[in-house]
């Protein structure tokens, strides 16, 4: 017996060891600091020292890491940002006056001598949205002329055109065409100008002329000139060699060789959902572990630098900074001088209110100072003192941690990077503080102090959680699947903000990152929810509370669920231009039923029973054969008679019946269950396409992923025969591309979250892997180096759109299924 027990234990140990390797060693982008949609910094290259670190939107938010070993310095993190000197201000730097017309001008309009007195005068940038641009432009075309003076006394290094266009644009300098850009570029981006064109700049008066065409959607035009400055030559700076990287749920761990030492750098964002106070504390640990690799002892110091860009929307905003001591921690602090709290909204926007912090325990004897961006690294490399910088547009926060003599025994030290946003969101007209300070009686200094005090215990909890999650995900779907979950975990959480409503309810509000910028979108909640159902169903409630309040207070006056609560960070009511009645009503019913399943009771549903009843009756009326309306896959356009949307409606009706049964309402249970069963029979007939079920009813040459079926399985609704699942899975396996299963028969692109839901319909592990392994292949091979996009091409693995979205929480669907199966 003892020998058998030992063998069993040995086998279990091997299994756990195998499963615990579920951490990813490659990702499209690597999470470094991940707390919420504004405090979210990533590395977009496999080697940490090969690129400037960035906010999830792609804008530079530079973190710099150096290690000095004896007298040699190595860079292990980040890269020096490109700096510019303004030659002609763009609209981001300073609004400017120019002449424009929306009527096609005569030939020669771009030339210096052209008479533009008959044109309008306006303040750029130009936009179709008066709240975004300075001058409103809503016609198809616009022609712009801007006269400016240039002084050739200051020689140029490299002239660049800063240009933001939507859509196609032509740019002229003194009558000569210097750039043609197609489509829209989404932001003010640098365009390098050849030296011969740069030579066309005159000493004195010059003319910048532009023509932009708006072919649909948004409109924008803005431009300026800048000189790209030569980078500071930090002579003697070497590159540390990265020897490995691992991405776990709460930690990203890098290993380097830096001369005669080995360095491990760990970024820990302790997003542990069983402790909301800890999860919402906006403090990331950066841990350094150093040891000698040659058996000798070496003098070691580690440098950490952080740009004030972390606390502003664009680099032209002036910031203030200071250094101080709280008694427990030494602190560097920076934020914009303006402090426009909750005054900006939208998608491609970074926070410019509140303050960033870099802190170290007093006992570490770290040296902290504030410098200009360009001198930051050189001061450390050359052992020089910083000039006194406390304000301006070029501000860098610097921390040097001394390690002393380091031998073959690892020495570990850490710093903290934090952010206090003061107020996080506006909720139906009221500004709400972040959860960690929901009562307004805490300080960020107190949080930094507590984080330092709890460092060892929190790191231990994070490591234990990561290992357990790797085991759980590996057991559910295999190692490749577990690595996807590791990549997704922090991204899914950091696309939300946690707050408390005026009624005292949890609000767990998502932002639609790069898919519109909406807040608390129901069809973003729907795919995101599996992660939160697993680890804290109260967060799932927090995803629904605002939508229920919107309807139940009469602010949303429709018999179906709203699409969203506004544009982030303003949750004051729906701003999406069109509803998704069947989609969102089905989502809300299914999500409420999922919460009941996770919590083991229907108390939450009971609170909102009248609203749920209104929504289910809408589905009974409109859901079986949906009209020409949008679903969550709205990027694919409107679609009437959508079979997958009908599945959602049917399961939504069945979910209501399930909840009625849990609440003891036998009559409602029997009524709605009978309706659901009748609809299933009719659905199977209308969608029948022989060897599969169609995308559109009675069009057998179409097909689609029926990912909405998964709730029939997980909630034990017993609506659809398992034959439907099996038929679909068998058919999907014939439609696979290199990087996954297309969403449907219309295009070759896909949604990776839906593939995992679809794959979870099968109980066959090999079929699940066959459908999901291509998603991991996409994750490690995509040329789109951004926080993983959930919308990509199955043929080449390129991002189609979206990034850094919370919907990757849906990757945990298989884990959720396995967890509920054990109940």
N, C-alpha and C positions, 0 to 999 in steps of 0.2 A: 504493500500500500504506500509506504513511504517513498519508494522509488518512483511509483506512478505519479505521486503528488509532486515530486521534484521535477519530473519530466513535464508535467502540466505547467508548473511554475516557470520552467525554463522556456517552454513554448510561448507562454503568455508574455514573458519578458522580451523575447525576440519579436513577437508581434507588436508590442507597444513600442519597441525601439524602431521597428520599421515604420509604424504609423507616425511616430513623432518626427519623422523626416518630412512631414507635410508642409514645412516652411518652403516658400519659393526662393529660388536662387537667381531668378530673372523676372523682370516685370516691365511693362511698357514705361512706367515711371515709378520712382521709389518714394514712399511717404517718409517724410522727415519730421515735420511738425503738423499734426492733424487734430484740430479741435472743433472747428466750425467752418462755415463757408468763407469767412473772412480771415481766419487764422489757420492757414493751410499752405504749407511750403513743401515742395517736391524737388527731387533731382530727376532730370529728364535724360540722363545718360547712364549707362551701365557702370561706369567708373565715376565715383563721386567727385573727383577733381578734374573732370573733363568739361564741365559746363557750369554756368551761373545757375544757382538754385532759383526756383521760380514759384510764384503763387500758382494755384491750379489753373488760373486763366491764361498762364503763359507769360505774364509780366515778371520782370526780374525782381526778386526779393532776396538779395544776395546774403548768403551765409558763407563765411570764409574760415577755413581751418588750416592751421600751420603747426608743425611740431619742430622744435629746435633740439637737436641731439648734439651735445657739446657745442661746436661752433657751426654746425651745418643745419640749414633750415629746409624743410620739406613741406610742400602743400599737399594736403590729403582731401580737402573739401573746397568745392567751389572754384570759381575762376574770376579774375578781375572783370568787372562790368565795363562795357564801353561807355566812355564819357563824351559829352558833346558841348560845344560852345555855340550859343545861338547866334546865327547870322541874320535871320529873318524869323521873327516869332510866329509859331503856329498857334492855333486856337487853344490848345491845351496850356500853352505857356502864358498867352495873353490874347484876349479877343482883339481883333483888328478891323479897321474900316477898309472897304474896297468897293469898287463899282461892279455892278452885275446887271445882266438882262436875261429874261427867259424867252426872248424872241430871237430867232437866228439872226446874227449880225451880218453885215456886209464883209466882203473879203478884206483881209488885213487887220481884222479886229484884235489880233494878238500882237501887233507891232507897236513899238514905243511911241510912234507919232500919231497913233489912231486917236480920233476925237471921241471920247466916251462921255461927253457932258450930258447926252440924252439918256444915259443909263441910270439905273437906280443906285442909291448908296445904301449899303447894309453892313452889318457887323458879323464877321465870320466867327466860328464855322457855320455852314449852311446845313439845315436839316429839315426833314418833313415833320419833326416833332419839336414844337416850340419849347417844350420843357428841357430839351437836350441841347439843341443848337441855339445860336443867337439870332440868326435870320431864318425865316421859314421859307422852305422851297418845296413846292408840291407839284410842279409841272414836270414834264418829261425831261427837259434839257435846261441847263444853266451855263452861262458864259460869265467868267469872272476876270477882272483886271485889277492888279494891285501894284501901285507904284511905290518904290522904296529907295532909300539911299544906302549905299554901301561904301565903306572906307577900306581901301586896299592896303592901308598901313599895316594891318595885322595879317601876316601870311597864313594861308590855309594849309592844313595837313591833308584832309580828305573831305570834299564837299559832299553832303548828302541832302537829298530832298526828303523832308518828312511829309508823308502823304496819307490821307485817309479818304478813300473814295467809295461811293456806293451809288451807281454801279460804275461802268467803264469811264475812264478819264484820260484826257490828253493834257499835257503840261508844256508850257512854252516859257522860255527865258529870253527876253529882248527879241521876240519874234521867231526864235528858233525852237523847234519842237525837241524837248529833252527827255520826254517819257510818255509812253502809252501803256495804260494798264487796263486789263479786261476785268469784268466781274466786279466784285466788291472785296476789299481786303480786311474789313472788320475793325480796323484800328489805325491809329497814326503810326505808320511804320517807316523805317528809313529805306530810301532807295539810293544806292550809290551812283554818283554822277561822274562821268569820265572827266579826266583832267582837261581835255580840250574844251568841253562844255563849261567846266568851272572857270576856264579862262575867259568866257564870255561875260562874266560879271564885270561891270564897269565901275570905275571909281566915280561915284556920284549917283545919278538917278538911273534906276533899272525898273523893268516891268516883268512881273510874274503874271502869266495869263493861263487860264484853265477852262476846259470845257468838260462837263460831266453829264452823263445820260442816265436817267433813272428808268429802268425797264420794268420795275415792279418791286413791291415791298418797301423797305425803308430807303431813305435817301440821305446822303452825307457828302460834304466836300470841305476839305481843310488841307492847308499845306503851309510849309515854311522851309527855310534852309538852315542847316547847322553844319558846323565843322567837327568831324569826328577826331577827337584828340588822340595823340600818340599815347599808348599805354606807358605807365611808369616802368622803367627798366629796373626791376629788382634783381640786381646781379647776384649770382650765387644761389638763387632759389632753385631747389630741385623738386622733382615730383616723387611723392611717395608711390610705391607700387601697390595697387589694390590686389589682394590675394583671394578675396572672397566677399560675398554679400548674401545675407539671408533676410527674407521678409517674413515675419510672423504677424500674428493678429495685432499685437500692441507694440512690437519692436521691429526696427530695421537695424541690422547689425553688420558693420563693415570691418574687414580686416586688412591691414596694410603692413608692408615692410618699409620702414623709414631708416635707411642706413643700418646702423648697428642695433636698432630697436624694432620690436613688433608692436603695433598699435591696433587696438580694437576700439571702434567708436560705435556706441549704441544710442539710437534715438528711441525714447520711450514716451509714448502718449498713453497714459493709463486709462484707457477707455473701457472701464469695467462696469458693465451695465447693472450689476447688482448693488452698486453704490452710486446713486445719482449725484451726490455731492462731490465725490471724487471724479466721476466721469465728466462733470461740468466744470471742474476746476481747470482754467485755461493755462496749464503749466506743463511743458514738456521737459523731460530730463535729457541732457546730452552727457553721456558717460564716457570717460576715457580710461582705458586700461593699457598700461605701458609696461613692457619688460625688455630687457636686453636679449639679443639673440647671439651674442658672441662670448658669453660667459664672463664678461667684464661689467663694470659699473660706468654709467654715463650720466652727465648732467642733462636733465630733460625739462623742458617747459612746453606747454601746449597753449596755443592762441586760438581764441574764438572771436570772430567778428560778425556783426549783424548790421545790415543797412537799415536806415530809417525808412526806406521804401516799404517796409513791413507795415508801417503805420500811416501810409498815404495812398491815395488813388493814383496819382501820377507824380513823376520826379520833379515837376516844377513847383510843387507845393512846399512852402517854407515850413520847417520843423524847428522845434526847440528841444533841447536835451539837457539832462543834468545827471550828476553822480551824487549818491548819498548812501548813508549807512543807517540801518534800522536797529542795530544792536545785535541782531541774529544773522542778517545777510547784508552783503554789500550789493548795491543796486545801480544799474544804469537805466535811464528812462528816456523815451523819446516819443513825440507825437506832433501832429500839425499845430501850427500857431493858430489856425483858424478855428479848429474844433467844431465842424458843422455836424453836430450829433443828429443822426437819423434825418439827414437832408438829401441823401442820394438814394436812388433806387435803380434797379436794372440788373442785367446779366453780367456783362463784362465790366464789373465795377469792383474795386477794392475798398476796404474801409479807410476812412480818413478822419475818424474821430476816435477818442480813447487813446491809450498809450501802450507801447511795447516795453518790455522789461527784460533785462539780462541780469541774473542774480547768482551769487555764490555764497556759500556759508563763510562767515567771518573767519572761522578757524582755518580755512584753506589759504589765507594770506594772498589771495589773488590780486593782481594789479589791474585796475580798470581805468580807462580813459576814453575820451571822445575825440574824434579826429575827422578830417575830411575823408571822403571815399578813397581818393587817389593815394593818400599817404599811409593808409591803414596798415597794409602789409609791410611796407618798407620800414616803418617805425619799429616793428617787432624784429624784423630781420637784422636791422642795423643797430639795434639797442639804443634808439634815439627817443627823446621825449616828445610828446605830442604838443602841438600848438593848442592854444585854448579855443575850442570850438563849442559853442553852446546853442547856435542857431544858424539857419540858412537852408539851402537846398542840397548841400553836400555834407551829410552827417553820417558817421559810422560809429557804432558802439563796440569797443574793444575790451577783451578780457584775457589776461595772461595768467594761466594757472601753473605755479611752480611745482615740479615733482621732485626736485632735488636729485640725489644720486639714485639711479635706478639700476638694479641688477636683474638676475634671472627670475626673481619672484615678482609677479605682476603687482603694480601699484595702480589703484583705482581712485579717480576723483570725478566730480560731476559739476555741471552748471545747470541753471534753470533758465528757460525762455518762456515768458508769459505775456499775456495781453489782457488788459481791462477795457472792455468796450463801453462801459458805463451804462448804456442802454442798448439792448440787442435788437428789439423789434418794436413796431407799433401794432397794437392789437385792438381793432375797432376803436381807434382814436386815442388809445392810452399807450404811452411808452412803457415798455416792460424791461426791468433789469434782467441780467443773466441769472440762471437758476442758482448759481453758487452764492449770489448776493441778492436773492429774491426779496429779502426783507430789508435790504438797504443798511444792514448793520455790520457788514464785513468790509475789509480792505484787501486790495491785491497784495499789499505788503504782508498782511497776515496769512494769506494763502501761500505766498512764497516761503514764508517762515515755516508754515505747517508742512509744506511739501518737502522742504529740506529735512525737517525732523522725522518725517515718515519715509524717507528715501528707501532705506533698506527693506522695510516691510512691503512697500508698494512694488518695488522691483521684483521681490520674491513672488508676490501675488500675480504680477503680470507674466512672469516666466511660467508659473504653474498654470495660469489660464491658457497661455499660448500652447503649451504642451498638450493640455487636455483638449483644446479645440482641434489641434492637429490630429489627435487620436480619433476624436469623434467624427471629423470630416473624412479622414482616411477610411474608417470603418464603414461609413455610409456610401462613399463613392470611389474610393481608391486614391492613390497618391497625387495624381495629376489634378483630380477634383479638389483635394485638400489644399493644394497650392493655389488654386483659383480662389478658394475661400480666404486664404491668408492674404492674398492680394486685395481682396474686396473689403475686408473687415473695417479698417480705419476709414477707407473712402466712403463707405456707406454711412458711417456715423458722422463723419466730419462734414457731410452735406446737409446737416441739420443744426438747429439751435434749440436748446432746452430752456424753457421759461415757465412761469406760473401765471395762469390767467387771473384776472381780478376776482373770479369766483373760487380761486384756490385749486383749479384743475391743472394737471400736467399739460403742457403744450410742447410737442416734439415736432417742430416745423421744418419741413424740407425746403431747399431751394432747387429749382429746376436749372441746374448748372448747364449753361450753353444749350438750353432748349427752350428759352423764353424768359428765364429768370423769375418765374412765378413762385409764390410761397404757398406751401401746404396743398400742392396739387394732388387730387385724389388718385389719379392714375399714375402718379409717381409713388405715392404711399403704397398702392396695391402691389407692385412688383418688389418694393423694398421690404415689405413687412415680415417675410420669413425669419430674417435675422433677429428681429425684435420679439417676435413670438417665442423664439427659442430662449432668449436670455433675459427678457423682462417684458411681459405682456402689458404692463402699465405704460410703457413707451408706445406700444401699439394703440392703446387708448388715447395717448397724447397726440397721435397722428390723426385721430378722428374728432376729438373734442371741438375743435374750432369749426369744422364743417357742420356738426350737429348744431352748434350755437348759431351759426349763420342762418340756418333754416328755422330753428325753433324760436328765435327772436323776431321772426318775420322780415328780416333784412333780405333774405333770398326768397322771393315769392313765387316759387315754382313747385310743382308736385314731384320733382325729381331732385337728385343731389347736385350740388354745385361742382364746378370743375376745380376751383382754387379759391384762395382767400385774398389774392392781390398780387402785387409785384414786390418781391423781396427788397427791403425788410418791412414793407407795409402790408399787414394782414387786415385790411379794412373792407374787403369785399372783392368779388371776382373781377379780374381784369382781362382774362382770356376772352377773345372776341366772340366765341361761339361755345355753346354748351355741348356736352356729351351725355345726353339724358340716360340712355340705356347703360352705357359704359359706367358712369359714376354711380348710378343707383345700384347696379349689380355689384360694383366694387364695395360700396358701403355695407350692403347686406352681407356679403361674403366675409369682409373684414370683421364685422361685428360677430359673426358666427365663429370665425377663427379665434377671436379673443375669448369667447365662451368656451371653446374647446381647450384653449391653453390654460384658462383659469379654473376650469372644472365647474363653472356655473354661468347662468345667464343674467346675472345682476346688472351688468353693464347694458345689455340689450333692453332690460326692463325699464331703465331710466329713459330710454329713447323709443319706447315701443310705438307711440303714436306716429312718430316720424318714419320709422321703419315700415309701418303699415301703409303709409301714404306711398312710400317708394316701391314696395312690393306690388301694390295695386297698379302703379304705373308700368311695372315690368310685365304684369299679367296682360295689360292692354297693348303694350308696344314692343315687348321683348322677343316674342317668338320669331317674327319675321321682320327684323328692324328696317325702318325706312332709311332713306339716304342721309345718314348722319355719320359724324366722326366717332372713331373709337380711339383707344390709347395709341394706336399706330397711326396717328393723324398725319405724320410725315408722308404716309403713302396715299393720303387723300381720302375723300368721301367714298363710301361704299354702301350701296343698298343691299339688303338681303345677305348680310354678312353672317356666315354660319358660325364662326367662332364667337362673335358678339352674341349670337343667339344662345350659345352654350353658356355664356356668362349669365344671361338673363334667366335661363332655366335653373342653373345652379343657385342663383340669387333667390329665386322663388323657393327652391328646396331648402336653402339655408334659413329662410324665414320659418318654414315649417319645422325645421330642426329646433330653432329657438322657441317656437310656440310649444313644442313638446317638452322642452326643458323647463318652461314656465308653467306647465300643467294645463295648457289650453288645448285640450284634445280636439275640439271642434276645428280650430284654426289649423292645427297640424294636419288633420285629415283632408281639409279643404285644399290647402295649398300643395300638399304632397300629391294629391290627385291631379291637380292642374299641371304640376311638374312632370308627372309620369305621362300624361296625355301629350304634353309638348315634346317629350323625348321621342315618342313614337312618330309624331309628325315630323320632327327634326330629322330622324333617321331616313325617312322617306324622301324629304326635300333635298337632303345633302348627299344622298347615296350616289356615288360615282363608280360603283363596281368594286375596284380594288382599293378605294379610299373614299373619304368624304370631302366634298368640294369646299372651295373658298366662298363661293356665291351659290345660293340655293339654285338647283336645277341648271347648273352650268358644270357638267362633269369634266370638262377639260381644265378646270381650275382646281387648285389645292392650297391648303394653308396649314400652318402649325395650330393645333387645337389646344394651346397651352391652358386655356380656361378650364379644360376638363379636370385639371389636377385637383380642384377642390372637391369634386365628386368623390375622388379617391381619399383625400386626406380627412375630409369631414365625415366620411362614411355616409354620404347622402344616398347612395345606392339608386341613382337615377339612370345612369347610362350603363348598358351591358358592357362587361369587360371586353367583349368582342370588338367594340368600337375602339378602345385603346389599342388593342393588338393589331387591328387592321391599319390604324394610322401609323403606329411604330414601324410596322413592316414596310409600309409605303415610304416613310421618311428615309429609311435606310437606303433606298434607291435614288434619293435626291440629294445626297450629301455632296458638298464641294470640299476643297482642301481645308478651308478654314470654317467649316460648319454648315449647318442646314439652313438654306434660305428661309426667310420669313414666310413667303408664299410664292405662288407661281408668277407674280407680276414682275419681280426683280430678283437679282442675285444677292442683294444685301440681306443682313439678318440682324436680330436682336439677341445678344448672347444670354441675357437673363431668361428670355422666353425659351431658348433651346434647353436650358437646364430644367425648366418647368415641364417642357414637353418630354424630355428624357426621363423625368421622374414618373411618367405614366407606366413605364415598364418595370417589372419586378426581376427582369433578367439583367444581371450585372454586366454581362458582355455587351448587351444592347445599350445600356446606359453609358458605358465607356465609349462605345463606338460613336455615340452622339455628342458626348461632352469632351472627349480628348482633343478634337479639333479646336475647341474653344481655348484650351490651354496652349495648343500650338499657336493659335492666333495671339494669345497674350505674350508669348515669348519671342514671336517672330515679326509682329506687326512693325512696320516702319513708322507708325504714328506714336511718337514717344511722349504720351500725355497720360495723366491719370486715367486708367483704362476706360475706353469708350465702349458703351454697350450697343452701339450701332456701327457695324463694320461690313466691309465687302467680304463675301465668302470665297472670292476668286483670288484676291491678292492680299487680304488681311489689312487693308488700309481703313482707317477711320473714315466713316461717311459723315458723321456729325456727333454731337454730344460728347461730353467728357466729364470725369470727376462726379458722376451722378450717384445718387443714393440707391438707384435701382439695382446696383450690384449686390445689395442685401438679398436680392432674389436668388443669388447663387446658392444660398443656404437652404433652398427648398428641399433638397434630398436629405439634408441633416434633419430638417423639421419632420419630414416624413418618417424617418427612422426613429426619432424621439417619440413621436405620437404613436408609432406602431407598438412601442413597448408599454404603452399605458393599458 
